[in-house]
Amino acid sequence: MELAPTFYEARNQLGAAYMQAGRFEDAEREFVLAHELNSTAVEPLLNLIAIYIDQDKPEMAVDAGEQAVKTNS
């Protein structure tokens, strides 16, 4: 991350690794940052949906899903 802190795909992959390790807060932070770095990328939003569903946060999952649809339109 030190070499390319603004590389959204690296942030997205780090978030995925955190998610697999059960570090959901860290994963969420990385996915949000990845989306901020590349607002046209849908993958970070889809990953956020998965986190929110796993954490029983349906409203947040719906919000992220709506953003993903707008982004992909």
Secondary structure, 3 states (H helix, E strand, C coil): CCCCCCCHHHHHHHHHHHHHCCCHHHHHHHHHHHHHHCCCCCHHHHHHHHHHHHCCCHHHHHHHHHHHHHHHC
